[in-house]
Amino acid sequence: MGAYKDIVVVNEHDEVIGAMPLFAAIEQNMYRRSVRVFVENAVGQLLIQRRGAQVIAPLLLDVSVAGHVDEGETYEEAALRELKEELSISGLPLRVIILSYQSHQYFSGVFKVVISDDVSCTPNQDEVTSVHWYYPAEIDTAVTTAPADFTFEFVNLWQNLRDKIITS
């Protein structure tokens, strides 16, 4: 795994209480801020990534882009940074699905970005093994029949925010 910056840690109300190294925050069971970004194409498919072999939850299917909020960043700034780092996408407006969505030890900012056919998407091979495009109904089937293929956080988001994700 690559070098990590200190990440934002929060209390049970998503109020910032400091920053610390990622693995220290995990070890201490701290609440952490994260971002999740769904990328949608012009025909309504969502990009699902297969996580890299050297990241947390290796090789599982996940949201198009996911990551922690670094010290000093807002949810929006982290989402834009992660889009660029993981998929080389920049300069597109974010649509807010929900801010401060609590799941497990995370408070997540959940966003969507819609790309046109002329926007290239180049996965960072250090973080993303591959990307695949799925229609929402295909994701419904996959999450129901093979939930273990996905990260826990993806399944949770899809089950609880699916309708907001596809209509935003």
N, C-alpha and C positions, 0 to 999 in steps of 0.2 A: 504494500500500500504506500501511496505517496505521502509526502509531508503534509500535515494538516495545520491550518491556522487555528488559533483559539476560537471556539464556537460560543455562541450566546447560550447562556443557561438562564432559566426562568423559574419562577415559583408556580404553584398550582393555579394561579390566575393569569399566567402568561405575562407577568411583570418581570422585566430584566433584573436579575440579581447579580450578574457578573458574566465572566467568560473564563473558559478553561480549555485545556486540550481535550479533544474528542474522546479519547479512550479513558481519560480520567473521569469525564462526565458520565460515560457509560458505566464504568466501574462503581461510581458513587451513586448510581441510579438517579441522576439529576434529570429534571425536565429540560428538554432541548428544543430550540427552534429549528424548523426545517422548512424546505420549500418543495413542492411537487408541481410540476408543469406538464400539462397534457398538450401535445402538439397534434393539431387536426389539419388534414389536407382539404383541398377544394371539394372532394366528393364525400366528405364526412367520415373518413377513416381516421382512427387515432393511432399514433405511433406508439408502439410498445417496445421498450428496450430489453435486451438480455444483458444483465449486469456483467461487468468484467470479472475475471477470475481472481483479481487481487483486491477487490473492494468488499465492504460489508455486504452480507447476503449474496455471495458470489454465484453467478450464472443463473440466478432466478429472473423471471420476467418481472418488469416493473413499469411504473409511470415513465413517460417519455424522458423526463429529467427529474432528478431528485438530489437533494443535498442539504447540508446544514447551513444555517445562517452564521456567517463569520462575525466576529467581534466588530462592532461599529456599523453593521449593515442593517437595512430594513428588510422586510420580507421581499419587497419588490426588487431591491438591489441584488439580493441573493438569487432570486429567480432569473434575472437577466444575466448575471454572472454564470450561473450554472448552465443556462441555455447555450451560452457561447462556449464554455469549457467542454461540455459533453457532446454537443451536436453542431457546433460552429454556426449557430443561428444568432443573429443580432439585428438590431434596428427595427424590431416589430413590437407593436403594442401588446401588453399583457391584458387579458381579461381576468378579473378577479372572480373566482368561484366562491371562495370563502377565506377569511383570514382567521387565524387563531383556532384552527380545527384541532381538537384534542383527540389523540389516539395513542395509547400506550404511554411512552415517555416523551412524546412529541407534542408540540403545538406547531401546526403546519399552516403555512400560507399556501393555498391551492389556487393555481392559475391555469389558464388555457391561452394558447397562441394559435392563430390560424395562419397557415402558410399557403401561398399560391404555388402553382406548378413550377415557377421559375426560381423558387427559393431552394438552394441546395442544403442538404442536411448531411454533414460528414461526422460520423461518430468518432469520438476520441477513444481509440482502441485500448488505452490504459484504464478506462472506466466503463466502456460499453463494448460488449462482444459483438452484438448485432442489433439491428432494428427491423421491425416488421410492422406493416400497416394492417389494422383490423377494423371492421365495421363494429359498432356497439353490440349488435346481436351476436357476433362471433366472440366478443369478449365475454358476454353473458354466459355463453355455453362453456367457454374455457374455464372461467372462474368457478362455475358450478361443477364441472366434471373433473377438473384437475387443479384445485386450489393450491396444492403443494408446489406447483410449477411457478407460482407467483410469490412475491414478497408478502408478508403479513400486512404491511401498510397498504399495498395496492389493493388487496382483497377488501380490506376495511373501507378504503376510500370508495371503491367501486360499489360496494353494497350500500353504502350510506349516502353517497353523493352522485350516483350515476346520472340521474335525471338532470341535475344542475350542470354536470360536466358536459353532457351532450346538447343541452339547450343554450348554453352560454355563448 
